[in-house]
Amino acid sequence: MNRMDMDSSLQTVAACAMVVLVCGVLLAGCEKQIIFQPTKYPGGLWDTANFGFTVEDVDFESADGTKLHGWYVARPGARGTLLWCHGNAGNLSHRAENIARLRVLPLNVFIFDYRGYGKSEGKPGETGVYQDALAAYDTLVREKGVSPDTLILFGRSLGGACAVHIASYRKAAGLILESAFTSAADMAKEILLFLPSGLVRTRLDIAGPLAALDLPKLLLHGDRDEVVPFEMGKALFQAAKAPKTFYVIAGAGHNDTYYTGGKPYYEAWRRFVEEVLPPPAP
């Protein structure tokens, strides 16, 4: 290589390093905004009459005093309660159609908004949403009188990290994870192809704590997920401690699981619910 070629190569390396540096600085400055994408009230789908169910608004507080909001959706004949940790975008009202479809199962549903989402105050961040998830659990158990033996944790996508966090510190009958990733660092490798994943400060580690949890687990993942790769869903299942079940939602992407999955999808849910909940009273 002659001197001119060497200088050109060094300039290219320097330019690439500068691009990575600039992108890293930008990432550090807006990381939370990239990960957490809330829609504040009144944005959303708040008229639940269109979906055929009524809600009880539940106002509660996180450990640091942040005021939070949730929906409690009762179902006649319910045998258990589903505590729902939703994904990173929108707010709880955007899950109204999904809630309506889940009413085929004998479950009450409590879905809540993390800080900064919907009617909840504050700004989202990893520590904060973990606190909010624990507060939602404690509200169900202490104020609603829900027994942990009849409580199933459900985490979708980013919500999987919150559901696993609850399971690490509180008792529950079972854990359902759908379209969940292994960690924020692993997702960064998928999305930020040319940036070191170490630049991401948010951990959102699901695989690590999941490997230590003894409660029954159901992991569901669409085989056409365009956001969280299907292979990552399988890796998360491999990391999980038994007892565990993996269900492939055939033809489903990231956000259409609950209607693309069809009857077999809800049967997978039903089998798990029947397995983990106490038998009905005679």
N, C-alpha and C positions, 0 to 999 in steps of 0.2 A: 504493500500500500504506500503510495507516495504522500508527500506532505499535504498536498491539496485535498486528497481523499480523506486523510486522517483528520484534518481540520473540519471537513464537511461532516464526518461521522461524529466528531465531538460536539459540533453545533447541533446536530440532530438529537443526540443524547441529552444535551443541555436543554433543548427546547422541550423534549418529552418530559424531562424532570420538572421543568417549570410548569407545564400543563398539569401534571400530577399534583404539584404543590398548590397551584391556584385552585384546582378542583377540591383538594383536601381542605383548604381554608374555607371555601364556599360550603362544603359539606358540613364542616364543624359549625358554621354559622346558621345553617338552616336544617340541621339533621332532624330536629323534632318536627319541623313543619313537613318534612318529607315522609316521616314515619306516621305521624298522627295527623289525620285530615278530617277534623270534625266539621259538622254542620250545626250551627247554633239555631235554636228555636227563634223564629217560627218556621225556618226551613224544614221541610220534611213532609210526612204523610200522617197528620195528627188526627184526622177524622176516621176513627176506627170503625164507625158504623158501616163504612163501605166494605169492611172485611168480615163482618158478621160476629164480632165479639165486643165485649165491653171491658174497659180497663179500670183498675183502681190506681190512681196516682199515689206513689209512695215517695215522700220526701225524707231523706235521712242525711247523716253527716259522716264524712270520712274521719280518720283518726286525727288529722290535723285541723279539723273544723270546717273543711270545704263542704259546702252544701250540694247534695246530689239528688238526682231524680230518677225514678224508675217506674215501670208499669208492672202491676201484679195482675195476671190474667187467670182467673179461677175457671176450673172446668168441673162440671158436675160429675160425680163418681170418680174423681181423681184418686189415684193411689200413691202419688208422689209429687214432687215439685222439681222443676228444672230451673236451675240458676244459670242464666245465659250471659256469657261474656262475648259481646259482639266484636266485629273486626275493626279495622283502623279508620274507616271512612264513614261519613254520614252521621246518623244518630239512631236511637232505638226505633224511631217511627218508620225508618226505611226497612225494618224487618217485619212489618205488620203482615204482609202476605205470607211470609214464612211461618209466623206464629199461627196464623189461621190454618195453614196446612198441617201443622203439628198437633192440632186439636183432635186428630184421629187417635192420638195416644192418651192414655189415662194419666195425664200430667197437668198440674198447674204450671204456669210459667212466670218467672220473675226475671225480667230483662231490665238492665239499668244502663244509664249513660255515665261513662267516665267523666272526670272533670274536663270542662271545656266543650263537652258535647251536649247537644240538645238543650235541656233546661238546667243542666248541671253547671255550677260555677267553676271558676278557676281555669288553669291552663294544663293540658296534658303533658305527661312525662312518664318515664318508666316507673320510678318510685311511686309517683302519685296514683297511677292506674292500678298498681298492686294494692295500695292502701284502699282504694275505692272498691276493689273486688272483695277484699276481706270485710269491708264495711257492709257490702251487699249481703254477704253470707250471714254476718252477725245480725243484720236486720231481719232476715228470714227466720233465723233460729230464735232470737230473743223476743222480737215483736210480733212475728206471725205464728210463733209456736211450731215451726216446722222441725220435725225430728231429723237429725243428721242421717238416720237409717233410711229415710225416705227422700233424701235430697240427692239429686244427680247434677253434677257440674257439667256444663257444656261450654266449650270454647271454640270459636270459629276464627280461623286465620290468626291474626294477632291476638285475639281473645284466648287462644290456646295457652299463651304464656300466663294470662291472668287466671285461667281455670286451674292450670298446673300449680300456680303459686298458692291458690286457695287450698288445693289438695295437699300441699306440703305442710300446711299449718292448721288445717281443720279436717274434721271427719266428714266423710260423705259415703253414700252407697255406691257410687260409680262415677266414672269420668268419660265424657264423650268429646273427642277432638275431631274437628272437620276442617279439611283444607289447611292444616297447620304446618308450620315450618319447623326446622330443627333449632335455629337460632338466627338472630339478626345478622351476625357475622356471615353465616352461610348464605343468607338471602343477599347480602351485599356482594358476595362473590358472583351471584347470578346476575345481579342488576348492574353493578359497577365493575364491569369486566376488566377495566384497565387500572382500577384503583385498589391499593392494598386494603383488605377488609379490616385491618387493624385500625384504620382511621375512624371506623364506626364505634362510637362510645356506648351506644345503647346495646345492651346484651340480649334481652328478650330470649333467654335460653330456655327452651322447652325440653330438648333431649336430655340435658344433664339431670335436672330434678325428676323427670319422668322415669328415669332408670331406677330411682329409689322408691317409687310409689307402689304400695302393695294392693291398692283397691282395684277392682275390675275396670278395664278400659276398653272402649270401642273407638277405633280410629277409622275415619272415612275420608276418602280422597278421590276426586274426579280424575279419570285417566287422561283427560284433555285439559287439565288445569294449566292455564296460560300465565299464571302469576307465581304460584308456588309449584315447582315441578313435581310431577307424580313420583319421580325417583326420590325426592326429598321426603315425601309422605311415607314411602316404604322405609327409608332410612330412619325416620322417626319411630316407626313401628318396631324396627329392629332394636332400637335403643331402649324401648319401653320394657319394663319388668312385667312378667306374667302375674296375673291372668290378663290376657289381651286378645283382641280380635281385630282383624283388618278387613274392611269392606271396600271394594272397588266400585265407585259410582260410574258405571259404564257410560261413556259419551259426555260426561259432565266437565265443564270448565271450572273456574274458581267461584263464580257468583250464581250459577244456575243449578246447583246441586239439588235443591229441595223440590224443583219441578222436573228436571231432567231425569232424576233418579227413579221417579215413578213409584209404583206399588212395592217393588222389591226393596227399594231404599227404606221405605217406612216399615217394612217387615223386619229389616235389619235392626232398626231402632226398637221395634216392639220386642224382638227376641232379647235384646240386651236389657230393656226395661223389666221384662218379666223375670229375667235371670237375677237382677241385682236388688229388686224391691222385695220386701216381705210379702208373703202370700196374702191374698185378700181375706178379711175376716169372714168366718163361716156365717 
